[in-house]
């Protein structure tokens, strides 16, 4: 819920995510850069980070798939 008690929508989720990163003091310029070589960090990027960290820490693909909804190794 937002500060007005309304449900969040996916509209502008990336902008809200980046604003919250900045409020938290995260100021790494690469996360906010938008150029031909780089795009700004998005809320969905946290999902990829979760998957990478889980696999790097020894979680199985089945464990990851159970939590992400992926249906096969190719998706993971």
MILUMPA-149373 format. One record per residue (C-alpha): residue number from 1; residue in one letter; y, x, z. Coordinates in nm, 3 decimals. Last residue first. Layout:
! MILUMPA-149373
    k  r       yy       xx       zz
  NUM  a        Y        X        Z
...
***
This chain:
! MILUMPA-149373
    k  r       yy       xx       zz
   76  x   -1.974    1.662   -1.493
   75  x   -1.980    1.435   -1.797
   74  x   -2.248    1.642   -1.967
   73  x   -2.452    1.644   -1.647
   72  x   -2.494    1.269   -1.653
   71  x   -2.376    0.930   -1.542
   70  x   -2.049    1.019   -1.375
   69  x   -1.951    0.764   -1.114
   68  x   -1.757    1.013   -0.908
   67  x   -1.931    1.003   -0.572
   66  x   -2.294    0.959   -0.678
   65  x   -2.230    1.193   -0.972
   64  x   -2.118    1.470   -0.734
   63  x   -2.430    1.439   -0.518
   62  x   -2.648    1.425   -0.829
   61  x   -2.476    1.733   -0.969
   60  x   -2.574    1.911   -0.650
   59  x   -2.330    2.037   -0.389
   58  x   -2.332    2.415   -0.346
   57  x   -1.973    2.489   -0.259
   56  x   -1.879    2.574   -0.617
   55  x   -2.019    2.236   -0.725
   54  x   -1.804    2.050   -0.473
   53  x   -1.495    2.258   -0.553
   52  x   -1.524    2.194   -0.927
   51  x   -1.587    1.822   -0.879
   50  x   -1.299    1.778   -0.633
   49  x   -1.064    1.975   -0.860
   48  x   -1.156    1.754   -1.153
   47  x   -1.081    1.445   -0.944
   46  x   -0.752    1.595   -0.823
   45  x   -0.649    1.632   -1.187
   44  x   -0.638    1.251   -1.210
   43  x   -0.313    1.252   -1.009
   42  x   -0.152    1.459   -1.281
   41  x   -0.021    1.815   -1.292
   40  x    0.235    1.875   -1.563
   39  x    0.125    2.000   -1.902
   38  x    0.111    2.357   -2.026
   37  x    0.129    2.556   -2.348
   36  x    0.352    2.326   -2.556
   35  x    0.563    2.263   -2.247
   34  x    0.576    2.050   -1.932
   33  x    0.603    2.254   -1.614
   32  x    0.559    2.077   -1.279
   31  x    0.239    2.237   -1.161
   30  x    0.336    2.575   -1.306
   29  x    0.648    2.582   -1.087
   28  x    0.453    2.606   -0.758
   27  x    0.682    2.412   -0.526
   26  x    0.449    2.240   -0.284
   25  x    0.672    2.144    0.006
   24  x    0.496    1.818    0.095
   23  x    0.788    1.628   -0.055
   22  x    0.728    1.821   -0.379
   21  x    0.364    1.721   -0.385
   20  x    0.465    1.362   -0.309
   19  x    0.702    1.360   -0.607
   18  x    0.426    1.502   -0.828
   17  x    0.187    1.224   -0.722
   16  x    0.453    0.957   -0.771
   15  x    0.521    1.084   -1.124
   14  x    0.151    1.096   -1.203
   13  x    0.095    0.747   -1.066
   12  x    0.374    0.605   -1.284
   11  x    0.179    0.289   -1.349
   10  x   -0.158    0.308   -1.180
    9  x   -0.052    0.034   -0.941
    8  x   -0.007    0.061   -0.568
    7  x   -0.051   -0.255   -0.369
    6  x    0.257   -0.396   -0.201
    5  x    0.346   -0.351    0.167
    4  x    0.705   -0.252    0.087
    3  x    0.641    0.114    0.176
    2  x    0.352    0.118   -0.067
    1  x    0.000    0.000    0.000
***
